[in-house]
Amino acid sequence: MEATPHVSSSLSEFDHHLQHCYKLASQRNGLVPHLRRLNITQNVIEYSKHNRVSYCHGYDIRNMWNDPQPYMLRNNTVAFAREAAFLQSEITKSLEVCAKIECRALCDKIMDRLPREVRDMIYRYFLRRRLYCEHYMQRNWKDCEKFYGTKKPVAHFTRHFTRQRYAWMEQLLDHPVWAELAEAWYRLATFKLDYNWGAAEVNHLLYGVKWGLGRDPKQFIKRLRVILGKSHVFNDDRHQLKTEYGIQCKALQQLERLLLIESGRVCFNIELFIGLPHDEGPGKDLAMIRQQLTFLFPLLLRIKERKWDFRVLCWVESEEYRFTPDVAEFCVEGWMGYLLEQHSIWEKTRKRVMPRII
């Protein structure tokens, strides 16, 4: 794709700004050779007032005390950090002039010349940071929205193109690559339903369309992490278990709704927290885990029929036990036998490492 006159003019404007930055740098205590030596080209230097240290690409200014070359900076570390940060901000502004225009041309080439399979590989590189989206309690719903975005896409979703906030946003919102990026984000993110989640959070997860995706997120979600807390297992804060129903019916119904996800093979993690006060005794923990697994197993059977990857985490006396379909016979008794075996091993290990009191 040939550069348009508008793009060419923007490039000349970019060159003008870049020359201005280097001219400005040469007038400020000869910082250019030291900037080149320290590779200050991408990141703004962050200066800490507490330990009087400035970092750039992992280079610690404290190492310069033993370096004879930047002798002029030994007594001027703070001033150097400020000048370098100012220069970096000027270069960043100049880069954005070109970046906003060239981004669309680059995306046009990606869409025209590469098949979808290759484009998905590129999107995975752009979104290589670990994506983790949490649903908080209803009263903290605004904290959840900062991951999804309400009116505009969140910063970390677009920043992989520019390393700056919102630099490409206006250029890509109506571009075909935007929908593919949104799909890739949903496929790579791990969505977490944490503690006091309910029907509203599940509905938002399955149908809360963001960024003009045009289709329900349930068609793209690939990774789930669900935590069953006290509000899903107990009736009240006094740890009174509703023995008639086990895991409360509403929570179990909402878990079954997650089977509406249509994205193929899903990685599904369920964490079961039913820790009791110490005066209840460890035996009741095991009895309650057996009861909760009994109520969970019909759902687990349906998940296994879909050939999803899943595991269940249970906690006994602050010890974590992981269950997968192949750790033991896939039934309640098989899993409980595995838990008791592992728990006895843990008990022996704990007694062996405890110090002897004389």
N, C-alpha and C positions, 0 to 999 in steps of 0.2 A: 504494500500500500504506500503510494507516494505521499510525501508531506505536502499538505496544502499551504497556500501562501500565508494563511493565518498562523499555522504552526511554525513556518519559517520565521515569520516576524517575531513570534514568541521566543524562538531560539536565540535570535539576535538580541532580544531584550534580556534573555537569561544570561548571555555572554556579557552584556554590559553590566548587569548586576554582579556577576562573579568577579569581573575586573575591579569593580568598585570595592568589593570585599577585600581583595588582596591588596589593593592600594591602601585601604583603611588599615589593614593589618601591618603593612610595612611602615606606616607612620606611628604605630603604637609599640615602641620599644623593641622593634625587630622581632616580633613574635612568630613570623612565618616559619623560619627554620626549626624553631622549637616545636611548633605545631606539627610540622611534617615529621619530625623525629618521634614525637609521641603518638603519631597516627590519630590526631584529633580531626576526624573527617565526618563521623556519623553521629556521635553522641555528645550531648551537652555535658560539660564538666559539672559535677555536683560537689559543692564545697560544704564541709561539715565544720561548724563553729566549735564543736566540742573537742574534737581531736586534731583540728587544724590539718586536715588531710583532704586532698583533692584526687579523685579517681578519673581515669579515662582509659577505657578498654582494659581494665584490670591493672593499669600502671599506677603504682602508689607513689605519690609525690615524696613520701618519706624516703624512698630509695634514692632520691636525687641528692641527699646530703652526702652520700659517699661517691657521687659521680662528679668528676672534675669539669665536664663540659658545661653544664648549665650553672656555672658558678654564680652568674649574675642573678639567679633566681633564689639563692639560698636565703636571702633576707627579704624576699619579696613574693613569697608563696601565695599570699592572699590576693595581692594585686594581679599576679599571673592568672590565677583562677578566674577572677572577674573579667579580665581582658579576654581570655580564651572563651569564656561563656558568651560574652558579647559578640565576639567574632562568629562563634558557632550559630548564634541566633540569626545573624545577618545572612550567613550562608544558607541556613534553612529556609528563610524567607525567599531567597533567590531561587532555590531549588523548587519550591512550591509553585512558582510562576510557570516553570516548564512542566512540572509533574502533572498539574491539573489538566493540561491540554494533551500531553503525550499519553496519558493513561487511557483515554478513550481509543486512540489509534492503536495502542498495544492490545487492548481487549478486542478490537475489531479483527486484528490478525489472529488472535487466539481462537475466536469463534469461527473464522472463515477457513483456517488452514489445518486445524487439529481436530481429530475425532473426539467424541464425548468421553471415551475411555481415557484418553490422554489428558483431556481437560480436567477430569476428576482427580488425576494424579497431581496436577498442578495445584488444584484447590487444596488438596491435602497438605501440600507444602506451605501454602499461604496460611493455613489454619493449623500450623503444627503445634502451637501452644496448647497446653492442656485446657480443654473447655469443660467447665463444671458449672452447672446451673442448678440452683437450689430453690425449692419452694419452702418459704418460711411460714410461720404461723399467720393466721389471717390478719392480726393486728400489725404485722410487719410485712404486709403484702408489697409495700413500696420498695422494700429491699429486694424483693424478687424481680420487680420490674426493671431494676437497673441491669439485670442480665439479659432480659429479653428486649428492652427498649419499648417505649410507649408510642411516641410520635416519630422518632428518628431511630435508625439503627444504632446500637451501642458502639462506643469508640473502638473497642478491641476487635470488632468485626471488620472494620475498614482499615485499621491502622497497619495491617500486614502489607498493604501496597505502598504506603508512604512513610511509615515509621512516625507519622504525625497524626494528630487527631483531626478527623473529618476532612482531610485534604482531598480525598477522591469522592467524597459522598455525593456532592452535587453533580459530578460528572457521570456517575454510574447508576443513579436511581432509576433511570428509564432505559438502561442498557440491557440487552438480553443476558449478559453475563451475571447480572445481579441475581436473577432467579436461581441460576445454577450455584452461585456462591451461597445463597440462603439454604438451598437443599444440602449442600456439602456441610454447612455449619450444623444443621439438625442431625446429620448422620454421624458426625464426629463428636458431638457434645454428649456428656453423661448427665442425664436429668435425674435429680434427686428429690424424692418426696420425704421430707424430714419431719419426724415426730408428729406434730398436731395437724397434719394434712387431712383434707377431707374432700368432699365432692367437688367443691369449687376449684381446688387445686388440680384435681384430676381432669376436670373439664377444660381448664385453661391449658393444661399440658397437651391434651389430645386435639383440641379445636381452636386454641388461641393463635390465629394466623397473624404473623408479624412480617414486616418488610415487604408487603404486597406479594407474598408467596403465591397466592391464588389457590392453594390446596391446603388441606388440613395437615398439621404437623404429624399426625399419626401415621401418615404415609412415608415418613422419612426417619422417625426416631429409631435408633439402633441400640442405645444403651440406657438402662434404667437402674436406679438404686432406690429401694423403698425401705424405710425404717418404720417398724411397728413399735411405737412407744407406749407409755402408760395409758394415753387416751384411747388407744385401740384395743388394749388388753384388759384394763381394769375399769371398774365402774366409778371409782373415786380415788382421791389421793391417799386413802387408807389402805390401798392395795387389796381391796375386796374384789376378788375375781368372780365374774358372773359365770358360775359353773354350768349353767344351763346352755349357754351359747359359746363359751370360750372366747375366742376373738370376736369382738362385737360384730354383729351382722352387717352394719353399715360399712365398716372398714373392709370386710371380706367382699362385699358387693363392689366396692370401689376398686379393689384389687382385680376382680374379675373383669372390670371395664377396661383394664389395661390390655386385655387380650384382643381388644379392637384394633390394636396397632397392626398395620398392614405392610410393614417395611421388610418382610421376610424374616430372616434369622435375627433374633434380638438377644442381647446379653442382659440378663435379668438377675439382679442381686436383691435378696430379701434379708434384712437384718432384724432379728427378734430380740428385743431388750425386755427382760422381765425380772430384773434384779430385785430382790426383796430385802427388807431390813434384816440386820444380822440376827435379831432375836427370833426370826421365823425358822432359821435352821436351813442347811443346804438341801435336805431331802425334799422340801417343798418346791425348791427351784426345779429339780428334776421332774417331779410330778407335774408341774405346770408346763414344762417344755413338752412333755409327752402329750398333754392335753391340747396345747396349741398346735403341735405338729399334726395331731389328729384332724383338727379343723382345717389346716392348711393343705393337707395332702390331696384332696379333690382338685384344688387349684393347681397344685404342682403336677398332677397327672395330665391336666389339660395343657400345661406349658410344655411338658415333655412330648406330648403328641404333636405339638407344633414344631418340634425339633429346635427349640430355643436353647441357648446356653444359659444355665441358671445355677445358682447356689444359694444356700440358706445359712446364715450365720446366727448362732445361738451363744448366749453368754451365761456361764455358770460360775459364780464366785469370781467375777472379773476375768475369767478365762474364756477365750474365744474358741469356738468349735465350728468348723466349716463342713457343710454337707453338700455333696454333689451327687448326681445319680449313680456314680460308679464307686463311691466310697464303701458302700455296703449294699445289702439287698434293699431295693427301692420300695420300702414300706416303713410304717411307723416303728415297728419292732426292730427292723434291721438298723434303722438310724439310731434308735435309743441304745441298742447293743453297742454300736460303734461309739456313741457318746460316753457310755459307762466305761468302756475299755480305755478310751483316751483320758477320761477323768481320773481313773485309777492310776494310770501312768503319771499324770500330772501330780497327783497326791504323793506318790512315792518320791518323785523328783523334789517336790517342795520340802518334804520331811528330811531328805538327804542333805539338802543345802542349808537347812536352818542351823544356826550356831547353837552349840551346847551351852546351857547356862549352868554354872557351877555355884 
